[in-house]
Amino acid sequence: MKIELRNPTRTLELEGPMSVQRMLNKLDLNRETVLVISDGTLVPIDAMLADDATIEIRNVISGGDR
């Protein structure tokens, strides 16, 4: 599967299929700090990702009151 990471932008390849949780573990990413997106849709942590999937991973950004 093709994985596009943001900030910094880079592209990785992993062999699938695998769950979102397993992919994040392999990439050493905390599921609470990233969004996993496939075809413009957020993907739940227990979803299975196909070997030919293209996945985008974005960091969660939060703001507060001034």
PDB file of N, H, CA, C and O in Angstrom:
ATOM      1  N   MET A   1       0.841  -1.173   0.000  1.00  0.00           N
ATOM      2  CA  MET A   1       0.000   0.000   0.000  1.00  0.00           C
ATOM      3  C   MET A   1       0.887   1.237   0.000  1.00  0.00           C
ATOM      4  O   MET A   1       2.006   1.222   0.512  1.00  0.00           O
ATOM      5  N   LYS A   2       0.371   2.290  -0.576  1.00  0.00           N
ATOM      6  H   LYS A   2      -0.539   2.303  -0.993  1.00  0.00           H
ATOM      7  CA  LYS A   2       1.097   3.557  -0.647  1.00  0.00           C
ATOM      8  C   LYS A   2       0.604   4.438   0.485  1.00  0.00           C
ATOM      9  O   LYS A   2      -0.601   4.621   0.657  1.00  0.00           O
ATOM     10  N   ILE A   3       1.536   4.986   1.258  1.00  0.00           N
ATOM     11  H   ILE A   3       2.515   4.837   1.118  1.00  0.00           H
ATOM     12  CA  ILE A   3       1.179   5.824   2.402  1.00  0.00           C
ATOM     13  C   ILE A   3       1.816   7.193   2.211  1.00  0.00           C
ATOM     14  O   ILE A   3       3.032   7.309   2.058  1.00  0.00           O
ATOM     15  N   GLU A   4       0.987   8.220   2.221  1.00  0.00           N
ATOM     16  H   GLU A   4      -0.001   8.126   2.345  1.00  0.00           H
ATOM     17  CA  GLU A   4       1.448   9.598   2.101  1.00  0.00           C
ATOM     18  C   GLU A   4       1.349  10.257   3.466  1.00  0.00           C
ATOM     19  O   GLU A   4       0.256  10.429   4.006  1.00  0.00           O
ATOM     20  N   LEU A   5       2.493  10.622   4.016  1.00  0.00           N
ATOM     21  H   LEU A   5       3.381  10.482   3.577  1.00  0.00           H
ATOM     22  CA  LEU A   5       2.539  11.290   5.322  1.00  0.00           C
ATOM     23  C   LEU A   5       2.718  12.787   5.106  1.00  0.00           C
ATOM     24  O   LEU A   5       3.388  13.212   4.165  1.00  0.00           O
ATOM     25  N   ARG A   6       2.121  13.575   5.976  1.00  0.00           N
ATOM     26  H   ARG A   6       1.577  13.230   6.741  1.00  0.00           H
ATOM     27  CA  ARG A   6       2.228  15.039   5.903  1.00  0.00           C
ATOM     28  C   ARG A   6       3.029  15.546   7.097  1.00  0.00           C
ATOM     29  O   ARG A   6       3.018  14.946   8.172  1.00  0.00           O
ATOM     30  N   ASN A   7       3.711  16.643   6.889  1.00  0.00           N
ATOM     31  H   ASN A   7       3.719  17.130   6.015  1.00  0.00           H
ATOM     32  CA  ASN A   7       4.474  17.358   7.939  1.00  0.00           C
ATOM     33  C   ASN A   7       5.499  16.493   8.650  1.00  0.00           C
ATOM     34  O   ASN A   7       5.245  16.092   9.785  1.00  0.00           O
ATOM     35  N   PRO A   8       6.603  16.193   8.074  1.00  0.00           N
ATOM     36  CA  PRO A   8       7.029  16.528   6.716  1.00  0.00           C
ATOM     37  C   PRO A   8       6.414  15.576   5.705  1.00  0.00           C
ATOM     38  O   PRO A   8       6.109  14.425   6.019  1.00  0.00           O
ATOM     39  N   THR A   9       6.237  16.074   4.484  1.00  0.00           N
ATOM     40  H   THR A   9       6.485  17.009   4.229  1.00  0.00           H
ATOM     41  CA  THR A   9       5.637  15.276   3.425  1.00  0.00           C
ATOM     42  C   THR A   9       6.623  14.226   2.940  1.00  0.00           C
ATOM     43  O   THR A   9       7.764  14.535   2.596  1.00  0.00           O
ATOM     44  N   ARG A  10       6.162  12.979   2.918  1.00  0.00           N
ATOM     45  H   ARG A  10       5.235  12.728   3.197  1.00  0.00           H
ATOM     46  CA  ARG A  10       6.967  11.875   2.397  1.00  0.00           C
ATOM     47  C   ARG A  10       6.021  10.735   2.034  1.00  0.00           C
ATOM     48  O   ARG A  10       4.888  10.680   2.511  1.00  0.00           O
ATOM     49  N   THR A  11       6.493   9.834   1.190  1.00  0.00           N
ATOM     50  H   THR A  11       7.414   9.878   0.802  1.00  0.00           H
ATOM     51  CA  THR A  11       5.697   8.690   0.753  1.00  0.00           C
ATOM     52  C   THR A  11       6.421   7.405   1.104  1.00  0.00           C
ATOM     53  O   THR A  11       7.626   7.279   0.886  1.00  0.00           O
ATOM     54  N   LEU A  12       5.673   6.445   1.654  1.00  0.00           N
ATOM     55  H   LEU A  12       4.694   6.547   1.831  1.00  0.00           H
ATOM     56  CA  LEU A  12       6.222   5.146   2.028  1.00  0.00           C
ATOM     57  C   LEU A  12       5.395   4.055   1.366  1.00  0.00           C
ATOM     58  O   LEU A  12       4.262   4.287   0.945  1.00  0.00           O
ATOM     59  N   GLU A  13       5.969   2.871   1.282  1.00  0.00           N
ATOM     60  H   GLU A  13       6.890   2.683   1.624  1.00  0.00           H
ATOM     61  CA  GLU A  13       5.257   1.693   0.782  1.00  0.00           C
ATOM     62  C   GLU A  13       5.299   0.613   1.856  1.00  0.00           C
ATOM     63  O   GLU A  13       6.355   0.349   2.432  1.00  0.00           O
ATOM     64  N   LEU A  14       4.161  -0.009   2.125  1.00  0.00           N
ATOM     65  H   LEU A  14       3.304   0.205   1.657  1.00  0.00           H
ATOM     66  CA  LEU A  14       4.070  -1.156   3.023  1.00  0.00           C
ATOM     67  C   LEU A  14       3.279  -2.246   2.315  1.00  0.00           C
ATOM     68  O   LEU A  14       2.373  -1.958   1.532  1.00  0.00           O
ATOM     69  N   GLU A  15       3.625  -3.494   2.593  1.00  0.00           N
ATOM     70  H   GLU A  15       4.361  -3.727   3.229  1.00  0.00           H
ATOM     71  CA  GLU A  15       2.852  -4.598   2.044  1.00  0.00           C
ATOM     72  C   GLU A  15       1.624  -4.833   2.902  1.00  0.00           C
ATOM     73  O   GLU A  15       1.716  -4.865   4.129  1.00  0.00           O
ATOM     74  N   GLY A  16       0.486  -4.996   2.269  1.00  0.00           N
ATOM     75  H   GLY A  16       0.412  -4.970   1.272  1.00  0.00           H
ATOM     76  CA  GLY A  16      -0.749  -5.242   2.985  1.00  0.00           C
ATOM     77  C   GLY A  16      -1.271  -6.603   2.610  1.00  0.00           C
ATOM     78  O   GLY A  16      -0.547  -7.380   1.989  1.00  0.00           O
ATOM     79  N   PRO A  17      -2.479  -6.919   2.956  1.00  0.00           N
ATOM     80  CA  PRO A  17      -3.407  -6.093   3.725  1.00  0.00           C
ATOM     81  C   PRO A  17      -3.045  -6.080   5.205  1.00  0.00           C
ATOM     82  O   PRO A  17      -2.351  -6.967   5.703  1.00  0.00           O
ATOM     83  N   MET A  18      -3.533  -5.051   5.894  1.00  0.00           N
ATOM     84  H   MET A  18      -4.096  -4.331   5.490  1.00  0.00           H
ATOM     85  CA  MET A  18      -3.335  -4.945   7.342  1.00  0.00           C
ATOM     86  C   MET A  18      -4.331  -3.955   7.908  1.00  0.00           C
ATOM     87  O   MET A  18      -4.907  -3.142   7.184  1.00  0.00           O
ATOM     88  N   SER A  19      -4.523  -4.037   9.217  1.00  0.00           N
ATOM     89  H   SER A  19      -4.055  -4.696   9.805  1.00  0.00           H
ATOM     90  CA  SER A  19      -5.441  -3.105   9.877  1.00  0.00           C
ATOM     91  C   SER A  19      -4.773  -1.738  10.020  1.00  0.00           C
ATOM     92  O   SER A  19      -3.550  -1.615   9.958  1.00  0.00           O
ATOM     93  N   VAL A  20      -5.595  -0.731  10.210  1.00  0.00           N
ATOM     94  H   VAL A  20      -6.589  -0.831  10.260  1.00  0.00           H
ATOM     95  CA  VAL A  20      -5.074   0.617  10.447  1.00  0.00           C
ATOM     96  C   VAL A  20      -4.174   0.608  11.682  1.00  0.00           C
ATOM     97  O   VAL A  20      -3.098   1.207  11.671  1.00  0.00           O
ATOM     98  N   GLN A  21      -4.614  -0.074  12.750  1.00  0.00           N
ATOM     99  H   GLN A  21      -5.487  -0.560  12.758  1.00  0.00           H
ATOM    100  CA  GLN A  21      -3.821  -0.120  13.986  1.00  0.00           C
ATOM    101  C   GLN A  21      -2.431  -0.716  13.724  1.00  0.00           C
ATOM    102  O   GLN A  21      -1.428  -0.189  14.206  1.00  0.00           O
ATOM    103  N   ARG A  22      -2.377  -1.794  12.974  1.00  0.00           N
ATOM    104  H   ARG A  22      -3.192  -2.222  12.583  1.00  0.00           H
ATOM    105  CA  ARG A  22      -1.084  -2.430  12.688  1.00  0.00           C
ATOM    106  C   ARG A  22      -0.197  -1.515  11.854  1.00  0.00           C
ATOM    107  O   ARG A  22       1.007  -1.428  12.095  1.00  0.00           O
ATOM    108  N   MET A  23      -0.790  -0.826  10.865  1.00  0.00           N
ATOM    109  H   MET A  23      -1.768  -0.897  10.669  1.00  0.00           H
ATOM    110  CA  MET A  23      -0.027   0.109  10.042  1.00  0.00           C
ATOM    111  C   MET A  23       0.570   1.211  10.915  1.00  0.00           C
ATOM    112  O   MET A  23       1.748   1.543  10.784  1.00  0.00           O
ATOM    113  N   LEU A  24      -0.250   1.780  11.808  1.00  0.00           N
ATOM    114  H   LEU A  24      -1.207   1.511  11.914  1.00  0.00           H
ATOM    115  CA  LEU A  24       0.251   2.846  12.680  1.00  0.00           C
ATOM    116  C   LEU A  24       1.344   2.325  13.606  1.00  0.00           C
ATOM    117  O   LEU A  24       2.316   3.033  13.870  1.00  0.00           O
ATOM    118  N   ASN A  25       1.201   1.097  14.104  1.00  0.00           N
ATOM    119  H   ASN A  25       0.412   0.522  13.889  1.00  0.00           H
ATOM    120  CA  ASN A  25       2.245   0.500  14.935  1.00  0.00           C
ATOM    121  C   ASN A  25       3.540   0.361  14.155  1.00  0.00           C
ATOM    122  O   ASN A  25       4.609   0.677  14.678  1.00  0.00           O
ATOM    123  N   LYS A  26       3.468  -0.109  12.905  1.00  0.00           N
ATOM    124  H   LYS A  26       2.600  -0.365  12.480  1.00  0.00           H
ATOM    125  CA  LYS A  26       4.662  -0.270  12.074  1.00  0.00           C
ATOM    126  C   LYS A  26       5.350   1.076  11.824  1.00  0.00           C
ATOM    127  O   LYS A  26       6.574   1.147  11.717  1.00  0.00           O
ATOM    128  N   LEU A  27       4.554   2.133  11.733  1.00  0.00           N
ATOM    129  H   LEU A  27       3.560   2.075  11.820  1.00  0.00           H
ATOM    130  CA  LEU A  27       5.095   3.469  11.485  1.00  0.00           C
ATOM    131  C   LEU A  27       5.439   4.208  12.775  1.00  0.00           C
ATOM    132  O   LEU A  27       5.905   5.347  12.739  1.00  0.00           O
ATOM    133  N   ASP A  28       5.207   3.555  13.915  1.00  0.00           N
ATOM    134  H   ASP A  28       4.828   2.630  13.944  1.00  0.00           H
ATOM    135  CA  ASP A  28       5.470   4.141  15.233  1.00  0.00           C
ATOM    136  C   ASP A  28       4.707   5.459  15.414  1.00  0.00           C
ATOM    137  O   ASP A  28       5.260   6.459  15.872  1.00  0.00           O
ATOM    138  N   LEU A  29       3.420   5.431  15.041  1.00  0.00           N
ATOM    139  H   LEU A  29       2.971   4.619  14.669  1.00  0.00           H
ATOM    140  CA  LEU A  29       2.554   6.603  15.176  1.00  0.00           C
ATOM    141  C   LEU A  29       1.455   6.319  16.187  1.00  0.00           C
ATOM    142  O   LEU A  29       0.918   5.213  16.246  1.00  0.00           O
ATOM    143  N   ASN A  30       1.129   7.327  16.977  1.00  0.00           N
ATOM    144  H   ASN A  30       1.565   8.226  16.929  1.00  0.00           H
ATOM    145  CA  ASN A  30       0.062   7.238  17.968  1.00  0.00           C
ATOM    146  C   ASN A  30      -1.261   7.548  17.281  1.00  0.00           C
ATOM    147  O   ASN A  30      -1.397   8.595  16.647  1.00  0.00           O
ATOM    148  N   ARG A  31      -2.231   6.657  17.397  1.00  0.00           N
ATOM    149  H   ARG A  31      -2.120   5.807  17.912  1.00  0.00           H
ATOM    150  CA  ARG A  31      -3.507   6.833  16.703  1.00  0.00           C
ATOM    151  C   ARG A  31      -4.267   8.070  17.164  1.00  0.00           C
ATOM    152  O   ARG A  31      -5.138   8.555  16.442  1.00  0.00           O
ATOM    153  N   GLU A  32      -3.961   8.585  18.336  1.00  0.00           N
ATOM    154  H   GLU A  32      -3.253   8.191  18.922  1.00  0.00           H
ATOM    155  CA  GLU A  32      -4.659   9.771  18.840  1.00  0.00           C
ATOM    156  C   GLU A  32      -4.072  11.072  18.309  1.00  0.00           C
ATOM    157  O   GLU A  32      -4.623  12.146  18.551  1.00  0.00           O
ATOM    158  N   THR A  33      -2.952  10.983  17.584  1.00  0.00           N
ATOM    159  H   THR A  33      -2.505  10.110  17.388  1.00  0.00           H
ATOM    160  CA  THR A  33      -2.312  12.194  17.079  1.00  0.00           C
ATOM    161  C   THR A  33      -2.380  12.316  15.560  1.00  0.00           C
ATOM    162  O   THR A  33      -1.870  13.281  14.991  1.00  0.00           O
ATOM    163  N   VAL A  34      -3.016  11.327  14.890  1.00  0.00           N
ATOM    164  H   VAL A  34      -3.431  10.543  15.352  1.00  0.00           H
ATOM    165  CA  VAL A  34      -3.089  11.367  13.434  1.00  0.00           C
ATOM    166  C   VAL A  34      -4.488  11.028  12.937  1.00  0.00           C
ATOM    167  O   VAL A  34      -5.281  10.399  13.638  1.00  0.00           O
ATOM    168  N   LEU A  35      -4.775  11.463  11.705  1.00  0.00           N
ATOM    169  H   LEU A  35      -4.131  11.974  11.135  1.00  0.00           H
ATOM    170  CA  LEU A  35      -5.979  11.085  10.990  1.00  0.00           C
ATOM    171  C   LEU A  35      -5.554  10.184   9.842  1.00  0.00           C
ATOM    172  O   LEU A  35      -4.587  10.485   9.142  1.00  0.00           O
ATOM    173  N   VAL A  36      -6.260   9.090   9.642  1.00  0.00           N
ATOM    174  H   VAL A  36      -7.045   8.845  10.210  1.00  0.00           H
ATOM    175  CA  VAL A  36      -5.989   8.177   8.539  1.00  0.00           C
ATOM    176  C   VAL A  36      -7.117   8.344   7.527  1.00  0.00           C
ATOM    177  O   VAL A  36      -8.292   8.191   7.862  1.00  0.00           O
ATOM    178  N   ILE A  37      -6.748   8.660   6.281  1.00  0.00           N
ATOM    179  H   ILE A  37      -5.794   8.784   6.009  1.00  0.00           H
ATOM    180  CA  ILE A  37      -7.719   9.008   5.252  1.00  0.00           C
ATOM    181  C   ILE A  37      -7.500   8.129   4.024  1.00  0.00           C
ATOM    182  O   ILE A  37      -6.367   7.923   3.590  1.00  0.00           O
ATOM    183  N   SER A  38      -8.590   7.616   3.474  1.00  0.00           N
ATOM    184  H   SER A  38      -9.511   7.783   3.827  1.00  0.00           H
ATOM    185  CA  SER A  38      -8.544   6.844   2.229  1.00  0.00           C
ATOM    186  C   SER A  38      -9.681   7.320   1.347  1.00  0.00           C
ATOM    187  O   SER A  38     -10.832   7.342   1.783  1.00  0.00           O
ATOM    188  N   ASP A  39      -9.381   7.700   0.117  1.00  0.00           N
ATOM    189  H   ASP A  39      -8.446   7.682  -0.238  1.00  0.00           H
ATOM    190  CA  ASP A  39     -10.397   8.205  -0.818  1.00  0.00           C
ATOM    191  C   ASP A  39     -11.208   9.346  -0.222  1.00  0.00           C
ATOM    192  O   ASP A  39     -12.416   9.425  -0.447  1.00  0.00           O
ATOM    193  N   GLY A  40     -10.562  10.236   0.539  1.00  0.00           N
ATOM    194  H   GLY A  40      -9.581  10.171   0.722  1.00  0.00           H
ATOM    195  CA  GLY A  40     -11.231  11.396   1.109  1.00  0.00           C
ATOM    196  C   GLY A  40     -12.092  11.114   2.325  1.00  0.00           C
ATOM    197  O   GLY A  40     -12.813  11.996   2.793  1.00  0.00           O
ATOM    198  N   THR A  41     -12.025   9.880   2.850  1.00  0.00           N
ATOM    199  H   THR A  41     -11.440   9.164   2.470  1.00  0.00           H
ATOM    200  CA  THR A  41     -12.849   9.478   3.987  1.00  0.00           C
ATOM    201  C   THR A  41     -11.972   9.039   5.149  1.00  0.00           C
ATOM    202  O   THR A  41     -10.995   8.315   4.963  1.00  0.00           O
ATOM    203  N   LEU A  42     -12.333   9.490   6.363  1.00  0.00           N
ATOM    204  H   LEU A  42     -13.127  10.078   6.514  1.00  0.00           H
ATOM    205  CA  LEU A  42     -11.622   9.021   7.551  1.00  0.00           C
ATOM    206  C   LEU A  42     -11.826   7.521   7.714  1.00  0.00           C
ATOM    207  O   LEU A  42     -12.923   7.004   7.505  1.00  0.00           O
ATOM    208  N   VAL A  43     -10.752   6.831   8.091  1.00  0.00           N
ATOM    209  H   VAL A  43      -9.861   7.251   8.260  1.00  0.00           H
ATOM    210  CA  VAL A  43     -10.794   5.378   8.223  1.00  0.00           C
ATOM    211  C   VAL A  43     -10.715   5.020   9.707  1.00  0.00           C
ATOM    212  O   VAL A  43      -9.823   5.506  10.402  1.00  0.00           O
ATOM    213  N   PRO A  44     -11.626   4.181  10.208  1.00  0.00           N
ATOM    214  CA  PRO A  44     -11.582   3.784  11.619  1.00  0.00           C
ATOM    215  C   PRO A  44     -10.391   2.882  11.922  1.00  0.00           C
ATOM    216  O   PRO A  44      -9.865   2.217  11.030  1.00  0.00           O
ATOM    217  N   ILE A  45      -9.974   2.864  13.170  1.00  0.00           N
ATOM    218  H   ILE A  45     -10.402   3.404  13.895  1.00  0.00           H
ATOM    219  CA  ILE A  45      -8.781   2.156  13.614  1.00  0.00           C
ATOM    220  C   ILE A  45      -8.846   0.663  13.356  1.00  0.00           C
ATOM    221  O   ILE A  45      -7.805   0.035  13.160  1.00  0.00           O
ATOM    222  N   ASP A  46     -10.040   0.067  13.349  1.00  0.00           N
ATOM    223  H   ASP A  46     -10.886   0.577  13.508  1.00  0.00           H
ATOM    224  CA  ASP A  46     -10.155  -1.377  13.165  1.00  0.00           C
ATOM    225  C   ASP A  46     -10.393  -1.795  11.710  1.00  0.00           C
ATOM    226  O   ASP A  46     -10.594  -2.977  11.432  1.00  0.00           O
ATOM    227  N   ALA A  47     -10.371  -0.837  10.783  1.00  0.00           N
ATOM    228  H   ALA A  47     -10.207   0.123  11.009  1.00  0.00           H
ATOM    229  CA  ALA A  47     -10.593  -1.143   9.372  1.00  0.00           C
ATOM    230  C   ALA A  47      -9.387  -1.869   8.782  1.00  0.00           C
ATOM    231  O   ALA A  47      -8.250  -1.661   9.206  1.00  0.00           O
ATOM    232  N   MET A  48      -9.658  -2.724   7.796  1.00  0.00           N
ATOM    233  H   MET A  48     -10.581  -2.892   7.451  1.00  0.00           H
ATOM    234  CA  MET A  48      -8.592  -3.402   7.067  1.00  0.00           C
ATOM    235  C   MET A  48      -8.258  -2.589   5.821  1.00  0.00           C
ATOM    236  O   MET A  48      -9.146  -2.110   5.116  1.00  0.00           O
ATOM    237  N   LEU A  49      -6.963  -2.446   5.567  1.00  0.00           N
ATOM    238  H   LEU A  49      -6.242  -2.835   6.139  1.00  0.00           H
ATOM    239  CA  LEU A  49      -6.484  -1.712   4.404  1.00  0.00           C
ATOM    240  C   LEU A  49      -5.961  -2.704   3.374  1.00  0.00           C
ATOM    241  O   LEU A  49      -5.175  -3.590   3.708  1.00  0.00           O
ATOM    242  N   ALA A  50      -6.387  -2.561   2.141  1.00  0.00           N
ATOM    243  H   ALA A  50      -7.026  -1.841   1.870  1.00  0.00           H
ATOM    244  CA  ALA A  50      -5.971  -3.462   1.067  1.00  0.00           C
ATOM    245  C   ALA A  50      -4.532  -3.172   0.649  1.00  0.00           C
ATOM    246  O   ALA A  50      -4.008  -2.082   0.880  1.00  0.00           O
ATOM    247  N   ASP A  51      -3.914  -4.162   0.035  1.00  0.00           N
ATOM    248  H   ASP A  51      -4.340  -5.047  -0.153  1.00  0.00           H
ATOM    249  CA  ASP A  51      -2.534  -4.022  -0.430  1.00  0.00           C
ATOM    250  C   ASP A  51      -2.393  -2.893  -1.447  1.00  0.00           C
ATOM    251  O   ASP A  51      -1.346  -2.249  -1.508  1.00  0.00           O
ATOM    252  N   ASP A  52      -3.435  -2.644  -2.250  1.00  0.00           N
ATOM    253  H   ASP A  52      -4.286  -3.168  -2.201  1.00  0.00           H
ATOM    254  CA  ASP A  52      -3.357  -1.610  -3.282  1.00  0.00           C
ATOM    255  C   ASP A  52      -3.935  -0.262  -2.833  1.00  0.00           C
ATOM    256  O   ASP A  52      -4.139   0.626  -3.660  1.00  0.00           O
ATOM    257  N   ALA A  53      -4.198  -0.105  -1.542  1.00  0.00           N
ATOM    258  H   ALA A  53      -4.032  -0.827  -0.870  1.00  0.00           H
ATOM    259  CA  ALA A  53      -4.781   1.133  -1.017  1.00  0.00           C
ATOM    260  C   ALA A  53      -3.773   2.285  -1.057  1.00  0.00           C
ATOM    261  O   ALA A  53      -2.565   2.080  -0.942  1.00  0.00           O
ATOM    262  N   THR A  54      -4.296   3.481  -1.220  1.00  0.00           N
ATOM    263  H   THR A  54      -5.278   3.648  -1.314  1.00  0.00           H
ATOM    264  CA  THR A  54      -3.503   4.709  -1.061  1.00  0.00           C
ATOM    265  C   THR A  54      -4.056   5.411   0.162  1.00  0.00           C
ATOM    266  O   THR A  54      -5.235   5.760   0.216  1.00  0.00           O
ATOM    267  N   ILE A  55      -3.193   5.613   1.140  1.00  0.00           N
ATOM    268  H   ILE A  55      -2.235   5.330   1.096  1.00  0.00           H
ATOM    269  CA  ILE A  55      -3.582   6.152   2.441  1.00  0.00           C
ATOM    270  C   ILE A  55      -2.872   7.477   2.680  1.00  0.00           C
ATOM    271  O   ILE A  55      -1.693   7.622   2.356  1.00  0.00           O
ATOM    272  N   GLU A  56      -3.580   8.431   3.238  1.00  0.00           N
ATOM    273  H   GLU A  56      -4.537   8.314   3.501  1.00  0.00           H
ATOM    274  CA  GLU A  56      -2.976   9.694   3.651  1.00  0.00           C
ATOM    275  C   GLU A  56      -3.044   9.770   5.171  1.00  0.00           C
ATOM    276  O   GLU A  56      -4.082   9.483   5.767  1.00  0.00           O
ATOM    277  N   ILE A  57      -1.953  10.151   5.783  1.00  0.00           N
ATOM    278  H   ILE A  57      -1.110  10.384   5.299  1.00  0.00           H
ATOM    279  CA  ILE A  57      -1.903  10.311   7.237  1.00  0.00           C
ATOM    280  C   ILE A  57      -1.573  11.772   7.529  1.00  0.00           C
ATOM    281  O   ILE A  57      -0.544  12.294   7.100  1.00  0.00           O
ATOM    282  N   ARG A  58      -2.475  12.420   8.272  1.00  0.00           N
ATOM    283  H   ARG A  58      -3.311  11.996   8.620  1.00  0.00           H
ATOM    284  CA  ARG A  58      -2.293  13.828   8.640  1.00  0.00           C
ATOM    285  C   ARG A  58      -2.225  13.947  10.153  1.00  0.00           C
ATOM    286  O   ARG A  58      -2.913  13.226  10.875  1.00  0.00           O
ATOM    287  N   ASN A  59      -1.400  14.853  10.619  1.00  0.00           N
ATOM    288  H   ASN A  59      -0.841  15.438  10.032  1.00  0.00           H
ATOM    289  CA  ASN A  59      -1.332  15.130  12.056  1.00  0.00           C
ATOM    290  C   ASN A  59      -2.592  15.875  12.485  1.00  0.00           C
ATOM    291  O   ASN A  59      -3.104  16.722  11.754  1.00  0.00           O
ATOM    292  N   VAL A  60      -3.080  15.552  13.671  1.00  0.00           N
ATOM    293  H   VAL A  60      -2.664  14.864  14.265  1.00  0.00           H
ATOM    294  CA  VAL A  60      -4.225  16.257  14.249  1.00  0.00           C
ATOM    295  C   VAL A  60      -3.724  17.607  14.736  1.00  0.00           C
ATOM    296  O   VAL A  60      -2.707  17.704  15.423  1.00  0.00           O
ATOM    297  N   ILE A  61      -4.456  18.635  14.369  1.00  0.00           N
ATOM    298  H   ILE A  61      -5.282  18.556  13.811  1.00  0.00           H
ATOM    299  CA  ILE A  61      -4.101  19.991  14.795  1.00  0.00           C
ATOM    300  C   ILE A  61      -5.294  20.557  15.560  1.00  0.00           C
ATOM    301  O   ILE A  61      -6.422  20.534  15.068  1.00  0.00           O
ATOM    302  N   SER A  62      -5.044  21.053  16.741  1.00  0.00           N
ATOM    303  H   SER A  62      -4.128  21.072  17.140  1.00  0.00           H
ATOM    304  CA  SER A  62      -6.131  21.637  17.511  1.00  0.00           C
ATOM    305  C   SER A  62      -5.739  23.036  17.941  1.00  0.00           C
ATOM    306  O   SER A  62      -4.559  23.340  18.113  1.00  0.00           O
ATOM    307  N   GLY A  63      -6.724  23.867  18.111  1.00  0.00           N
ATOM    308  H   GLY A  63      -7.683  23.620  17.971  1.00  0.00           H
ATOM    309  CA  GLY A  63      -6.490  25.230  18.539  1.00  0.00           C
ATOM    310  C   GLY A  63      -7.311  25.536  19.774  1.00  0.00           C
ATOM    311  O   GLY A  63      -8.138  24.729  20.198  1.00  0.00           O
ATOM    312  N   GLY A  64      -7.086  26.669  20.329  1.00  0.00           N
ATOM    313  H   GLY A  64      -6.415  27.325  19.984  1.00  0.00           H
ATOM    314  CA  GLY A  64      -7.829  27.045  21.521  1.00  0.00           C
ATOM    315  C   GLY A  64      -8.263  28.488  21.442  1.00  0.00           C
ATOM    316  O   GLY A  64      -8.039  29.173  20.444  1.00  0.00           O
ATOM    317  N   ASP A  65      -8.883  28.935  22.506  1.00  0.00           N
ATOM    318  H   ASP A  65      -9.065  28.379  23.317  1.00  0.00           H
ATOM    319  CA  ASP A  65      -9.297  30.333  22.589  1.00  0.00           C
ATOM    320  C   ASP A  65      -8.079  31.203  22.819  1.00  0.00           C
ATOM    321  O   ASP A  65      -7.069  30.770  23.373  1.00  0.00           O
ATOM    322  N   ARG A  66      -8.202  32.426  22.382  1.00  0.00           N
ATOM    323  H   ARG A  66      -9.022  32.778  21.932  1.00  0.00           H
ATOM    324  CA  ARG A  66      -7.096  33.366  22.601  1.00  0.00           C
ATOM    325  C   ARG A  66      -7.223  34.023  23.926  1.00  0.00           C
ATOM    326  O   ARG A  66      -6.384  34.848  24.288  1.00  0.00           O
TER     327      ARG A  66
END
